[in-house]
Amino acid sequence: MSFPLKPPPRVRISFPEAMSKIVEILAEGKTMSVATLSRITGIDRRTVSKVLETLNEIQKSLRDKELLLGKVGNTYAVQLIQRTAEIKKRISETSSKVSKRIRRR
């Protein structure tokens, strides 16, 4: 009696490491499914989904706000400010151009 071979167990990695790997793959500009990203990176499908949801939330947040980071003496100062209407418009226009390009592929 033979048993089907199981795929090797996936190695656990930290969330920041998973995010870095996924962003690196997505930077190539190809459209792919969560399952494909999971296969390519070796990261569990649920973790890939969580990373993508987190990236999407960050993107939404930074569309309306801008994160400023500066050094004051030996201390870093961080401020999240509302973007101006002009910047929001530019981001929106760029986003729609990218979406159109993706749809053409």
Sequence and secondary structure as in RCSB ss.txt:
>XXXX:A:sequence
MSFPLKPPPRVRISFPEAMSKIVEILAEGKTMSVATLSRITGIDRRTVSKVLETLNEIQKSLRDKELLLGKVGNT
YAVQLIQRTAEIKKRISETSSKVSKRIRRR
>XXXX:A:secstr
              HHHHHHHHHHHHTT     HHHHHHHHT  HHHHHHHHHHHHHHHHHHHHEEEEEEEETTE
EEEEEEE  HHHHHHHHHHHHHHHHHHHH 
